[in-house]
Each structure stands twice: as structure tokens, then as C-alpha cells.
Amino acid sequence: IPESNLTEPDQSTLSVDQWNLLSNLVHHFDENSGYAFVERFIEEQNRLPLKLRFKYSSVYDFFTSMKSNIQLVFEKNLDFFSLSDHDRTTLLRYIVEYTPSIAGMFILCQYKLFDYPSFNNSAEMIFHPSATIFTKRVIDQLDPDNTFIKLILSILAFSAINYNIYRKNIQIGFINIKAILPIQDMYTDLTWRYLVYKYGHHQAVIRFLNLLSCLFSVTGAIIEEHES
């Protein structure tokens, strides 16, 4: 859906308040996820001689900065601020590995960074060839509707899936689930209504199921990494 149409109400699926929330969430992601940083990075690299583009050190710094930028999306969310200090700290502690990873893949997809062979080579050195292959496979599975993905990331930021990996010798904090669930439910309802509005019930189900399959793959990969 064109961004200019995000605030146009359709009373059969979303209320005016829901359209406003949708527009605010999309704008919030665009404003805080570091798009300007990514664009500047690509522009700087493309000004370099071909053999000097996307070297290991530059790509390593890029991934580090991108992760920090993406986390700001969740830290600056107004519903996040409605939580207690304890819940905010605990939630950030457990989304830091999962949700920013999905958001990072989404941004890599948007800017087609893996289309640059030298970027791909540096990524394989930073992580591992198999991890890079997996990342590209997830990117290929992401839904092409950017608004849908941004809404899904908002859901994941308040989802229990983000903090269900238990680490040895680290005390696990508990979150007030009664404070988290209303936010998660609100975002989930908004996302479903948006999909039905744009694609109809049948395609909405298919798109949700396809993305869930993709997210489960990422969860499995993170768990496997911790167990290995």
C-alpha cells in the first residue's frame, strides 16, 4: 500500500485510530531504523575503487552500527515506554538477538546488499558461509510487502518468542505478561486487519503462514547456535 494512503480509512477493516497507529508505526520504523546510515554506507563504498569496496573492516563496522540503529526502533516505541523500567530492561535483553536480526535481514533485503559480491564475501568472513547462506535464504522468503514486515517487527518486539532461549549461568528476568499481551494483541489485530484490507482473507492467511514459517526457521537457527 502506498505510504501516502496509510491514513485513508476503510471502515470495513480498520478504524481511524488503527489507521493512525499503522501510519505511526511505519513512520517510526523509517525514521529510527537507520535508513540514512545504510544509504550513506552504500554511497561511500560505491565511490571507492572496485577492489576497495565492502572490505572486511568496513562491513564489520556496518553490521555493528546497523544493529545499534535497529535497536533504537524498539527503544523509542511509545508503547515500550508505557512498560515499567524492569519490563523494558528485560524485554530489551531478550529481543536483542532475535528481533533486530529479523529487522537487519529486512534492511539487507531492501537495499539488496548481498547483490554486491564483495559485501557477500566479507559477510561470510564475519559470520560463517553457512550463516550467510541461511540469511540470504530468509531474505528470499520475506514477504515483499514492506508495511507488513514493519508491523510484524512491532509484534515481535513484544512477543515471548524473543526471550525463550535460556542461557547457562545467566539469571532469567520475568516480565509482567499482563502488560505485554495487550500491546502484542493490538499490533497483531492491526496487522491482520491490514492484510485483509489489502489482500482479502485467503491471501492474508497465506502471507501470515509463510512469514511464520520463515520466523520459525530463524528461531531454530538461533537455538541451534546456542546449543552448538
C-alpha positions in Angstrom: 0.0 0.0 0.0 1.5 3.4 -0.9 2.7 5.3 2.2 0.6 8.3 1.2 -2.6 6.1 1.6 -1.8 4.8 5.0 -4.1 7.2 6.8 -7.1 6.7 4.4 -9.7 4.9 6.5 -11.6 1.8 5.3 -14.3 1.3 7.9 -14.9 -2.4 6.9 -11.5 -3.5 8.3 -9.7 -0.7 10.3 -10.9 2.1 12.4 -9.4 5.7 12.0 -7.4 5.1 15.2 -6.0 1.9 13.7 -5.0 3.6 10.5 -3.3 6.3 12.5 -1.4 3.6 14.6 -0.4 1.8 11.4 0.9 5.0 9.9 2.8 5.9 13.1 4.5 2.5 13.3 5.6 2.6 9.7 6.9 6.2 10.0 8.6 5.3 13.3 10.5 2.4 11.7 11.5 4.5 8.7 12.7 7.3 11.0 14.7 5.3 13.5 15.9 2.1 11.7 19.0 3.8 10.2 18.0 4.0 6.5 20.1 7.2 6.1 23.1 5.3 7.6 22.7 2.4 5.2 22.3 4.7 2.2 25.4 6.7 3.2 27.4 3.5 3.7 26.5 2.2 0.2 27.2 5.6 -1.4 30.6 5.8 0.3 31.5 2.3 -0.8 30.5 2.9 -4.4 32.8 6.0 -4.5 35.7 3.7 -3.8 37.8 1.9 -6.4 36.1 -1.5 -7.1 38.8 -3.5 -5.3 38.5 -1.5 -2.1 34.7 -1.7 -1.8 33.0 -3.5 1.1 36.2 -4.7 2.7 36.0 -6.8 5.9 36.6 -3.9 8.3 34.0 -1.7 6.7 31.4 -4.4 6.6 32.1 -5.4 10.1 31.6 -1.8 11.3 28.5 -1.6 9.2 26.8 -4.6 10.9 27.7 -3.4 14.3 26.3 0.1 13.7 23.2 -1.3 11.9 22.4 -3.5 15.0 22.6 -0.4 17.3 20.5 1.7 14.9 17.8 -1.0 14.6 17.5 -1.4 18.4 16.5 2.3 18.6 13.3 1.4 16.8 12.2 -0.7 19.7 13.7 1.5 22.5 11.8 4.6 21.1 8.4 2.9 20.7 5.8 4.7 22.7 4.2 1.5 23.9 7.6 0.3 25.1 7.8 3.4 27.3 4.5 2.5 28.9 6.1 -0.5 30.5 7.9 -0.5 33.8 11.7 0.0 34.0 12.1 -3.7 34.8 10.0 -4.9 31.9 11.7 -2.6 29.5 15.2 -3.7 30.6 14.2 -7.4 30.5 12.4 -7.1 27.2 15.4 -5.4 25.5 17.7 -8.1 26.9 15.9 -10.8 25.1 14.9 -9.1 21.9 18.4 -8.0 21.2 19.2 -11.3 19.5 16.0 -12.2 17.7 14.0 -9.1 16.6 17.0 -7.0 15.4 18.2 -10.0 13.5 15.0 -10.1 11.5 14.9 -6.4 11.1 18.5 -6.5 9.9 17.7 -9.1 7.3 14.8 -6.9 6.2 17.0 -3.9 5.7 19.6 -6.0 3.8 16.8 -7.2 1.6 15.5 -3.7 0.9 19.0 -2.4 -0.1 20.0 -5.7 -1.9 23.4 -5.6 -0.2 24.1 -9.3 -0.9 23.9 -8.4 -4.6 27.4 -6.9 -4.1 29.8 -9.9 -4.4 32.5 -8.2 -2.2 29.8 -7.5 0.5 28.8 -11.1 0.4 32.4 -12.3 0.7 33.1 -10.0 3.8 29.8 -11.2 5.4 31.0 -14.8 5.0 34.2 -14.0 6.8 32.5 -12.1 9.6 29.9 -14.7 10.3 30.3 -18.0 8.5 29.5 -19.1 4.9 26.6 -21.3 6.2 25.2 -18.4 8.3 25.4 -16.1 5.2 23.6 -18.7 3.1 20.9 -19.0 5.7 20.5 -15.2 5.9 20.1 -14.9 2.2 17.5 -17.8 2.2 15.5 -16.0 4.9 15.7 -12.7 2.9 14.3 -14.6 -0.2 11.4 -15.8 2.0 10.4 -12.4 3.4 7.1 -11.0 2.2 7.6 -8.2 -0.4 5.1 -6.0 1.4 7.3 -3.7 3.5 4.4 -2.4 5.6 3.5 -5.9 6.6 7.1 -6.7 7.7 7.3 -3.5 9.7 4.1 -4.4 11.5 5.4 -7.9 12.2 8.6 -6.5 13.7 6.4 -4.4 16.0 4.7 -7.6 17.1 7.9 -9.5 17.6 9.3 -6.7 19.8 6.6 -7.5 22.4 6.5 -11.3 21.8 7.5 -14.1 24.2 9.4 -15.7 21.3 12.1 -13.2 21.8 13.1 -14.3 25.3 12.6 -18.1 25.3 16.3 -19.1 24.8 17.7 -19.8 28.2 21.4 -19.4 28.7 23.6 -21.1 31.2 24.8 -19.1 34.2 22.6 -16.1 33.4 19.7 -15.2 35.6 16.4 -15.0 33.7 14.2 -12.0 34.4 10.5 -12.3 34.4 8.2 -9.9 32.5 4.7 -8.7 33.5 2.9 -10.6 30.8 -0.3 -8.7 31.6 1.4 -5.5 30.4 2.9 -7.1 27.3 0.0 -9.0 25.9 -2.4 -6.1 25.3 0.3 -4.4 23.2 1.1 -7.6 21.3 -2.6 -8.2 20.7 -3.2 -4.7 19.5 -0.4 -5.0 16.9 -1.4 -8.4 15.8 -5.0 -7.3 15.3 -3.8 -4.3 13.4 -1.6 -6.4 11.1 -4.3 -9.0 10.4 -6.8 -6.2 9.5 -4.2 -4.6 7.3 -3.6 -7.8 5.4 -7.4 -8.5 5.0 -7.9 -4.9 3.8 -5.2 -5.2 1.1 -5.3 -8.8 0.0 -8.5 -10.4 1.2 -8.9 -13.2 3.8 -7.4 -16.1 1.7 -4.2 -14.3 0.8 -3.9 -12.8 4.3 -3.8 -16.3 5.7 -1.2 -17.5 3.2 1.0 -14.5 3.8 0.8 -14.9 7.6 1.6 -18.6 7.4 4.5 -18.1 5.0 6.1 -15.5 7.3 5.5 -17.6 10.4 7.4 -20.4 8.7 10.2 -18.0 8.0 10.3 -16.8 11.6 10.3 -20.3 13.0 13.4 -21.0 10.8 15.2 -18.1 12.3 14.2 -19.2 15.8 15.5 -22.7 15.1 18.8 -21.4 13.8 19.4 -19.2 16.9 18.6 -22.1 19.2 20.9 -24.4 17.3 23.7 -21.8 17.5 23.3 -21.6 21.3 23.3 -25.4 21.6 26.4 -25.9 19.4 
